[in-house]
Amino acid sequence: MTHAEEWKVGVYLIEEGGTTKARAVLDNGKSTMVGRGAARCNPQDLDVPAIGDELAASRAMRDLAGQLMRAADRDLAAMGAVPPEPRTGYGWPEDAGS
């Protein structure tokens, strides 16, 4: 059975007072999740806004990914398929293509 969906993620950045804040919003058509991240420029470093954007966005996406994984873990547990603890990683196993 083929299953296809489109989930959209938007990343929104704002800088104020030397801090870049990011929101990563996942919309799966049924619900939304929001991840948040921030980055602050060290006063001794050069102010390179692109680096702050990258750091804040990556932290927001990491937060969002964690929320999504916790939701999947709850759904698995509700089905009686409790994931192993502690988790050591996510993604495809190395030999998945074999």
C-alpha positions as CSV (number, residue, x, y, z in Angstrom):
1,M,0.0,0.0,0.0
2,T,1.5,3.3,-1.1
3,H,1.2,6.3,1.3
4,A,2.2,9.8,0.4
5,E,1.9,13.0,2.4
6,E,3.5,16.5,2.2
7,W,4.6,18.0,5.5
8,K,5.7,21.6,5.4
9,V,8.4,23.2,7.6
10,G,8.9,26.9,7.8
11,V,11.8,28.5,9.6
12,Y,11.4,32.1,10.8
13,L,14.3,34.2,12.1
14,I,14.5,37.5,13.9
15,E,17.5,39.2,15.4
16,E,17.2,41.7,18.2
17,G,19.8,42.9,20.7
18,G,22.6,40.6,19.5
19,T,20.4,37.5,19.8
20,T,19.0,35.6,16.9
21,K,15.8,33.7,17.6
22,A,14.3,31.0,15.3
23,R,11.0,29.2,15.1
24,A,10.7,26.0,13.1
25,V,7.1,25.3,12.4
26,L,5.9,21.9,11.1
27,D,2.5,21.7,9.5
28,N,1.4,18.2,8.6
29,G,-2.1,19.2,7.5
30,K,-3.7,18.0,10.7
31,S,-1.6,19.7,13.4
32,T,1.4,21.9,13.9
33,M,4.5,21.7,16.1
34,V,6.9,24.5,16.9
35,G,10.6,24.2,17.7
36,R,12.5,27.1,19.1
37,G,16.2,28.0,19.1
38,A,18.4,31.0,19.8
39,A,22.0,32.1,19.2
40,R,23.8,35.0,20.8
41,C,26.9,36.6,19.4
42,N,29.8,36.6,21.8
43,P,30.9,40.3,22.3
44,Q,34.5,39.3,21.5
45,D,33.5,37.6,18.1
46,L,32.9,39.3,14.8
47,D,29.2,39.9,14.2
48,V,28.3,37.6,11.3
49,P,24.5,37.5,11.1
50,A,24.5,34.4,8.8
51,I,26.2,32.3,11.5
52,G,23.7,33.4,14.1
53,D,20.9,32.4,11.6
54,E,22.5,29.0,11.1
55,L,22.9,28.3,14.8
56,A,19.5,29.5,15.8
57,A,17.7,27.7,12.9
58,S,19.6,24.4,13.6
59,R,18.7,24.6,17.3
60,A,15.0,25.2,16.4
61,M,15.0,22.3,14.0
62,R,16.7,20.1,16.6
63,D,14.0,21.1,19.1
64,L,11.3,20.3,16.6
65,A,12.9,16.9,15.7
66,G,13.0,16.0,19.4
67,Q,9.3,16.9,19.8
68,L,8.4,14.8,16.7
69,M,10.4,11.8,18.0
70,R,8.8,12.0,21.4
71,A,5.3,12.1,19.7
72,A,6.3,9.0,17.7
73,D,7.5,7.3,20.8
74,R,4.2,8.0,22.6
75,D,2.3,6.7,19.6
76,L,4.4,3.5,19.5
77,A,3.9,3.0,23.2
78,A,0.1,3.4,22.7
79,M,0.3,0.6,20.2
80,G,2.3,-1.6,22.6
81,A,5.6,-1.3,20.7
82,V,7.7,0.5,23.3
83,P,11.0,1.8,21.8
84,P,14.3,0.7,23.4
85,E,15.8,2.9,26.1
86,P,18.0,4.8,25.8
87,R,17.8,5.6,22.1
88,T,21.2,5.6,20.5
89,G,20.3,7.3,17.2
90,Y,17.7,7.7,14.5
91,G,17.6,7.1,10.8
92,W,18.2,4.1,8.5
93,P,20.6,1.4,9.7
94,E,23.9,1.2,7.7
95,D,22.9,-2.0,6.0
96,A,19.4,-0.9,4.9
97,G,20.5,-0.9,1.3
98,S,21.6,-4.5,1.4
